[in-house]
Amino acid sequence: MYYAILSEDVADSLTLRQSARPAHIQRLEDLKNEGRLLVAGPHPALDTEEPNDAGFTGSLVIAEFDSLEAAELWADADPYVAAGVYQKVTVKPFRAVLP
């Protein structure tokens, strides 16, 4: 089943994000290579593709896991969590309907 992992950043998280980004991206690449990643990406702080110094307000990952508990464990192990980027992480079941 798919699970949506919705994360909210702490204020001024850009520097924290940059330091943990390579490890964060590698985990997403691993999900993609396993055929389990539906979509992943950040929420820009500004209404633009490249918010520059404004940074991001959070992230969304939708991926396949065996259970809610497995998705929560994966989310808890995110390098952004360890780096203090996220102030809140919510994991919910997700059902893809369209397209």
ZAPATI-129600 format. One record per residue: residue number from 1; residue in one letter; x, y, z of N, C-alpha, C in turn. Coordinates in nm, 4 decimals, always signed. Layout:
% residues N
     i   aa        n.x        n.y        n.z       ca.x       ca.y       ca.z        c.x        c.y        c.z
   NUM    a          X          Y          Z          X          Y          Z          X          Y          Z
...
//
This chain:
% residues 99
     i   aa        n.x        n.y        n.z       ca.x       ca.y       ca.z        c.x        c.y        c.z
     1    m    +0.0834    -0.1166    +0.0000    +0.0000    +0.0000    +0.0000    +0.0884    +0.1236    +0.0000
     2    y    +0.0355    +0.2306    -0.0593    +0.1072    +0.3577    -0.0566    +0.0805    +0.4307    +0.0744
     3    y    +0.1806    +0.5103    +0.1161    +0.1684    +0.5960    +0.2339    +0.2225    +0.7332    +0.1983
     4    a    +0.1518    +0.8374    +0.2451    +0.1956    +0.9751    +0.2273    +0.2698    +1.0170    +0.3531
     5    i    +0.3897    +1.0662    +0.3329    +0.4712    +1.1168    +0.4434    +0.4807    +1.2676    +0.4227
     6    l    +0.4093    +1.3406    +0.5073    +0.4019    +1.4859    +0.4984    +0.4840    +1.5458    +0.6110
     7    s    +0.5863    +1.6209    +0.5758    +0.6775    +1.6767    +0.6757    +0.6742    +1.8287    +0.6712
     8    e    +0.6797    +1.8894    +0.7891    +0.6816    +2.0350    +0.8014    +0.8160    +2.0785    +0.8582
     9    d    +0.8783    +2.1747    +0.7919    +1.0095    +2.2234    +0.8340    +1.0013    +2.3168    +0.9539
    10    v    +1.1108    +2.3243    +1.0274    +1.1299    +2.4296    +1.1264    +1.1548    +2.5590    +1.0495
    11    a    +1.1470    +2.6716    +1.1164    +1.1769    +2.8000    +1.0522    +1.3238    +2.8027    +1.0088
    12    d    +1.3493    +2.8686    +0.8981    +1.4858    +2.8878    +0.8473    +1.5631    +2.7557    +0.8376
    13    s    +1.5038    +2.6594    +0.7715    +1.5612    +2.5244    +0.7641    +1.6611    +2.5041    +0.6502
    14    l    +1.6797    +2.6034    +0.5655    +1.7579    +2.5830    +0.4430    +1.8986    +2.5293    +0.4701
    15    t    +1.9711    +2.5865    +0.5650    +2.1070    +2.5400    +0.5937    +2.1059    +2.3959    +0.6447
    16    l    +2.0086    +2.3638    +0.7298    +1.9962    +2.2262    +0.7796    +1.9676    +2.1304    +0.6650
    17    r    +1.8775    +2.1718    +0.5744    +1.8438    +2.0898    +0.4583    +1.9675    +2.0624    +0.3740
    18    q    +2.0430    +2.1667    +0.3468    +2.1582    +2.1525    +0.2579    +2.2599    +2.0540    +0.3131
    19    s    +2.2793    +2.0534    +0.4446    +2.3802    +1.9639    +0.5026    +2.3369    +1.8171    +0.4964
    20    a    +2.2062    +1.7907    +0.5065    +2.1572    +1.6523    +0.5087    +2.1033    +1.6059    +0.3732
    21    r    +2.0997    +1.6934    +0.2738    +2.0358    +1.6624    +0.1455    +2.0930    +1.5393    +0.0747
    22    p    +2.2244    +1.5230    +0.0625    +2.2746    +1.4057    -0.0106    +2.2230    +1.2728    +0.0458
    23    a    +2.2234    +1.2570    +0.1774    +2.1750    +1.1328    +0.2382    +2.0238    +1.1194    +0.2225
    24    h    +1.9518    +1.2301    +0.2330    +1.8061    +1.2308    +0.2145    +1.7712    +1.1855    +0.0719
    25    i    +1.8374    +1.2425    -0.0251    +1.8121    +1.2092    -0.1660    +1.8492    +1.0639    -0.1948
    26    q    +1.9559    +1.0145    -0.1348    +1.9970    +0.8752    -0.1573    +1.8886    +0.7779    -0.1129
    27    r    +1.8248    +0.8052    -0.0004    +1.7161    +0.7181    +0.0469    +1.5984    +0.7193    -0.0509
    28    l    +1.5698    +0.8356    -0.1064    +1.4620    +0.8448    -0.2055    +1.4996    +0.7710    -0.3335
    29    e    +1.6252    +0.7828    -0.3742    +1.6736    +0.7095    -0.4917    +1.6619    +0.5586    -0.4691
    30    d    +1.6908    +0.5142    -0.3478    +1.6776    +0.3720    -0.3160    +1.5329    +0.3261    -0.3314
    31    l    +1.4376    +0.4049    -0.2801    +1.2955    +0.3720    -0.2977    +1.2586    +0.3665    -0.4460
    32    k    +1.3083    +0.4637    -0.5205    +1.2801    +0.4685    -0.6651    +1.3354    +0.3446    -0.7344
    33    n    +1.4583    +0.3082    -0.7030    +1.5217    +0.1925    -0.7659    +1.4518    +0.0618    -0.7296
    34    e    +1.3868    +0.0593    -0.6146    +1.3094    -0.0577    -0.5724    +1.1682    -0.0580    -0.6326
    35    g    +1.1339    +0.0483    -0.7079    +1.0020    +0.0594    -0.7693    +0.8912    +0.0944    -0.6707
    36    r    +0.9275    +0.1538    -0.5576    +0.8301    +0.1834    -0.4522    +0.7928    +0.3303    -0.4403
    37    l    +0.8629    +0.4188    -0.5091    +0.8401    +0.5626    -0.4962    +0.7405    +0.6112    -0.6005
    38    l    +0.6321    +0.6725    -0.5560    +0.5341    +0.7318    -0.6463    +0.5737    +0.8747    -0.6795
    39    v    +0.6045    +0.9541    -0.5764    +0.6436    +1.0933    -0.5957    +0.7121    +1.1440    -0.4691
    40    a    +0.8004    +1.2403    -0.4849    +0.8655    +1.3019    -0.3697    +0.9120    +1.4410    -0.4084
    41    g    +0.9058    +1.5330    -0.3133    +0.9561    +1.6662    -0.3387    +0.9255    +1.7613    -0.2252
    42    p    +0.9921    +1.8778    -0.2288    +0.9738    +1.9777    -0.1242    +0.8610    +2.0760    -0.1583
    43    h    +0.8182    +2.1473    -0.0550    +0.7210    +2.2548    -0.0706    +0.7975    +2.3868    -0.0649
    44    p    +0.8124    +2.4578    -0.1791    +0.8839    +2.5856    -0.1774    +0.8134    +2.6873    -0.0877
    45    a    +0.8933    +2.7691    -0.0190    +0.8388    +2.8729    +0.0690    +0.7737    +2.9850    -0.0113
    46    l    +0.8122    +2.9990    -0.1364    +0.7546    +3.0991    -0.2260    +0.6882    +3.0286    -0.3437
    47    d    +0.5978    +3.0951    -0.4097    +0.5266    +3.0395    -0.5249    +0.6152    +3.0432    -0.6484
    48    t    +0.7208    +2.9613    -0.6449    +0.8172    +2.9543    -0.7538    +0.8915    +2.8215    -0.7446
    49    e    +0.9397    +2.7730    -0.8568    +1.0161    +2.6479    -0.8597    +1.1451    +2.6582    -0.7788
    50    e    +1.2092    +2.7737    -0.7835    +1.3376    +2.7941    -0.7144    +1.3233    +2.9076    -0.6136
    51    p    +1.2932    +2.8765    -0.4874    +1.2725    +2.9816    -0.3883    +1.4023    +3.0435    -0.3353
    52    n    +1.5165    +2.9928    -0.3794    +1.6471    +3.0433    -0.3372    +1.6573    +3.0501    -0.1853
    53    d    +1.6958    +3.1658    -0.1299    +1.7197    +3.1780    +0.0140    +1.5934    +3.1618    +0.0978
    54    a    +1.4750    +3.1739    +0.0372    +1.3503    +3.1559    +0.1127    +1.3352    +3.0101    +0.1560
    55    g    +1.3941    +2.9194    +0.0813    +1.3949    +2.7785    +0.1187    +1.2616    +2.7084    +0.1021
    56    f    +1.2348    +2.6160    +0.1914    +1.1192    +2.5279    +0.1798    +1.0453    +2.5204    +0.3135
    57    t    +0.9182    +2.4841    +0.3061    +0.8370    +2.4747    +0.4279    +0.8093    +2.3300    +0.4678
    58    g    +0.8485    +2.2355    +0.3861    +0.8248    +2.0953    +0.4167    +0.8465    +2.0088    +0.2948
    59    s    +0.8051    +1.8832    +0.3063    +0.8245    +1.7862    +0.1985    +0.7084    +1.6878    +0.1946
    60    l    +0.6929    +1.6255    +0.0780    +0.5950    +1.5185    +0.0609    +0.6632    +1.4004    -0.0063
    61    v    +0.6441    +1.2826    +0.0520    +0.6904    +1.1576    -0.0081    +0.5698    +1.0654    -0.0121
    62    i    +0.5419    +1.0084    -0.1286    +0.4398    +0.9048    -0.1388    +0.5091    +0.7813    -0.1930
    63    a    +0.5088    +0.6769    -0.1099    +0.5825    +0.5558    -0.1454    +0.5102    +0.4332    -0.0906
    64    e    +0.5476    +0.3183    -0.1445    +0.4871    +0.1920    -0.1050    +0.5655    +0.1292    +0.0103
    65    f    +0.4903    +0.0888    +0.1135    +0.5474    +0.0194    +0.2285    +0.4561    -0.0967    +0.2636
    66    d    +0.5074    -0.1918    +0.3404    +0.4286    -0.3086    +0.3803    +0.3208    -0.2754    +0.4829
    67    s    +0.3423    -0.1666    +0.5592    +0.2476    -0.1317    +0.6646    +0.2688    +0.0138    +0.7055
    68    l    +0.1730    +0.0653    +0.7810    +0.1863    +0.2001    +0.8362    +0.3084    +0.2068    +0.9275
    69    e    +0.3284    +0.1042    +1.0067    +0.4436    +0.1019    +1.0965    +0.5750    +0.1070    +1.0178
    70    a    +0.5837    +0.0337    +0.9082    +0.7053    +0.0358    +0.8255    +0.7281    +0.1743    +0.7657
    71    a    +0.6218    +0.2392    +0.7224    +0.6326    +0.3749    +0.6671    +0.6776    +0.4730    +0.7750
    72    e    +0.6230    +0.4589    +0.8957    +0.6620    +0.5473    +1.0063    +0.8083    +0.5265    +1.0449
    73    l    +0.8529    +0.4018    +1.0472    +0.9933    +0.3734    +1.0788    +1.0857    +0.4332    +0.9735
    74    w    +1.0463    +0.4208    +0.8459    +1.1266    +0.4786    +0.7383    +1.1325    +0.6303    +0.7534
    75    a    +1.0179    +0.6928    +0.7805    +1.0127    +0.8385    +0.7959    +1.0971    +0.8837    +0.9149
    76    d    +1.0914    +0.8105    +1.0252    +1.1681    +0.8465    +1.1447    +1.3190    +0.8407    +1.1210
    77    a    +1.3627    +0.7586    +1.0254    +1.5053    +0.7419    +0.9972    +1.5569    +0.8397    +0.8919
    78    d    +1.4726    +0.9326    +0.8482    +1.5132    +1.0291    +0.7451    +1.6267    +1.1173    +0.7978
    79    p    +1.7318    +1.1380    +0.7200    +1.8408    +1.2268    +0.7618    +1.7934    +1.3692    +0.7945
    80    y    +1.6852    +1.4129    +0.7325    +1.6316    +1.5447    +0.7671    +1.5777    +1.5470    +0.9095
    81    v    +1.5253    +1.4361    +0.9586    +1.4800    +1.4280    +1.0979    +1.6014    +1.4407    +1.1901
    82    a    +1.7049    +1.3636    +1.1628    +1.8263    +1.3665    +1.2449    +1.8918    +1.5042    +1.2440
    83    a    +1.8818    +1.5769    +1.1319    +1.9442    +1.7079    +1.1196    +1.8589    +1.8198    +1.1799
    84    g    +1.7370    +1.7875    +1.2227    +1.6505    +1.8897    +1.2819    +1.5739    +1.9734    +1.1821
    85    v    +1.5637    +1.9265    +1.0575    +1.4915    +2.0009    +0.9534    +1.3416    +2.0030    +0.9810
    86    y    +1.2871    +1.8911    +1.0240    +1.1424    +1.8783    +1.0391    +1.0980    +1.9032    +1.1822
    87    q    +0.9900    +1.9808    +1.1954    +0.9276    +1.9999    +1.3262    +0.8111    +1.9040    +1.3460
    88    k    +0.7570    +1.8509    +1.2348    +0.6437    +1.7593    +1.2432    +0.6444    +1.6682    +1.1212
    89    v    +0.6149    +1.5395    +1.1433    +0.6039    +1.4426    +1.0345    +0.4750    +1.3637    +1.0555
    90    t    +0.3924    +1.3606    +0.9519    +0.2669    +1.2863    +0.9555    +0.2717    +1.1788    +0.8482
    91    v    +0.2340    +1.0569    +0.8846    +0.2318    +0.9455    +0.7896    +0.0882    +0.8935    +0.7836
    92    k    +0.0348    +0.8874    +0.6606    -0.1031    +0.8426    +0.6404    -0.1102    +0.7448    +0.5239
    93    p    -0.2021    +0.6495    +0.5305    -0.2265    +0.5648    +0.4134    -0.2715    +0.6524    +0.2967
    94    f    -0.2351    +0.6106    +0.1750    -0.2690    +0.6883    +0.0556    -0.3180    +0.5919    -0.0522
    95    r    -0.4273    +0.6262    -0.1134    -0.4792    +0.5444    -0.2232    -0.4718    +0.6244    -0.3521
    96    a    -0.3914    +0.5796    -0.4463    -0.3787    +0.6465    -0.5757    -0.5012    +0.6122    -0.6604
    97    v    -0.5723    +0.7140    -0.7089    -0.6910    +0.6942    -0.7885    -0.6695    +0.7400    -0.9337
    98    l    -0.6099    +0.8576    -0.9506    -0.5846    +0.9127    -1.0839    -0.4392    +0.9563    -1.0919
    99    p    -0.3741    +0.9632    -1.2018    -0.4218    +0.9205    -1.3326    -0.4186    +0.7709    -1.3491
//
